[in-house]
Each structure stands twice: as C-alpha cells, then as structure tokens.
C-alpha cells in the first residue's frame, strides 16, 4: 500500500511538482 502510494507521489511530483503529499 506504500509502494503504489510512493509511486503516485513521485509521479505527481515529477509531473505536476506539487509536493504536498511527499514524506
């Protein structure tokens, strides 16, 4: 459950670059 979440977070950060759900 953390692997997918981490991947999504990284994807969002790389795509959008929000950085609001990054650990």
ZIFENBEL-V752644 format. One record per residue. SS is DSSP state (H for helix, E for strand, L for the rest). Layout:
BEGIN
SS
SS
END
This chain:
BEGIN
L
H
H
H
H
H
H
H
H
H
H
H
H
H
H
L
L
L
L
L
L
L
L
END
